[in-house]
Amino acid sequence: MLPLLVKLGRRLASCAYDQSAGRRHRNQIKFFTQGIIHEYKTQDCGRSRCAVLLSACSSPKHEPMPLVKFTPSMEVTEVWSKGLSSAEGFLVPAVYDDMVFAAGGKTLTRLNARTGETEWSVSFNSPITGGVGSDGYVTAVGLWDGNLEVVDAEGKVSWEKKLTTELASPPVVSHGLVIARTMDTRVSAFEASSGELQWTYQRSQPALTVRLPTRMLAHDNFLLVGQPNGHIVILDIASGNRCLNSKSPKRKA
């Protein structure tokens, strides 16, 4: 793992992402794999900062593993495809029975899984940057402006909530709850029918983190949540109480 020398890391983090305002800035990042300077230009902050230096890896060089001959065990045939608006943030479709819920731009769409035909669509005032979470009856997405939008089975907005920041992962809809995780590591559970807050869980946030796609997973009565420090937290879905905190294994170079 490359040692990271950060002189103005905290200022970069606060400049690149204003959590208190729940607002994402547009950054221009220049990366040179063999170079020294990694330049970050933040347009919205009104000033440029050049702060990150990466030194060479001190560990021995590892040769790539040889490719293994792969023999497909089944053939896959495309049934249909559908073009959506440009995507921002972390967007993945949700599939439930014969329904596919997909988002792009400012629009959430429900498609027929067999034919690809649009069954309904709903548009919002801000781009969708987190989603989609659905149990087939309740569908949730997060917007660029920090709003959590919840839609019923007919494609009508049931309720919305202003969150502390943007979503860090697609919402989870399970056990009558809509569970959202924001960029400040806060996990919040809302009553699916009314939007009333049921519980919150939050750990301390590292001073500097890399924004990467993450997921939450509901299994039985538990919610698995990955943390920026490499830990996996297991919560009781009904109460939000922590059941287990386990560190994920490190990947070998």
HUURWO-V178057 format. One line per field, one symbol per residue. ss: DSSP state (A for helix, B for strand, O for the rest). phi: phi as a letter, one per 30 degrees, with the letter a starting at -180 (. if undefined). psi: psi as a letter, one per 20 degrees, with the letter a starting at -180 (. if undefined). A space follows every 50 residues. Layout:
BEGIN
ss: ???
phi: ???
psi: ???
END
This chain:
BEGIN
ss: OOOBBBOOAAAAAAAABBOOOOBBOOBBBBOOOOOOBBBBBBOOOOBBBB BBBBOOOOOOOOOOOOOOOOOOOOOOOOOOOOOOOOOOOBBOOBBBOOBB BBBBOOBBBBBBOOOOOBBBBBBOOOOBBBBBBBOOOOBBBBBOOOBBBB BOOOOOBBBBBBOOOOBOBOOBBBOOBBBBBBOOOOBBBBBOOOOOBBBB BOOOOOOOOOOOOBOBBBBOOBBBBBOOOOBBBBBBOOOOOBBBBBBOOO OOO
phi: .ddccccbddddddddbcddcibcccccccbbdcdcdcccccdddiacbc bcccdddddddcdddddcdccecacccddabbccdecbicbbdccbhcbb cbbaicccbccdddciddcabbcbdbddbblccacjccbbbccedjdccb cddcicddabbdcdbddcaddccahibccbccddidcbccdddciddcab bacdcedbbcdbdbbcbcbhcbbcbdcddicccccdddciddcabbdddd ddd
psi: ppppoogkgghgghhhonhhilppqpqppppohiagpopoooghijqqpo ippprqpiqqppqqqqppppopiqqpppgrqpprrqqqbnpqqppockqp oqqpcjppppqphhhjqphrqpqriqqpiprqpqjhhppqqqrhjjqppp qaijjqpgrqqorharqirqqpoqkjqopqprijjppppqphhhjppgrq pprqpqhpqpoqprqqpppcjqpppqqhjjqpppqphhhjqphqoppqqq qq.
END
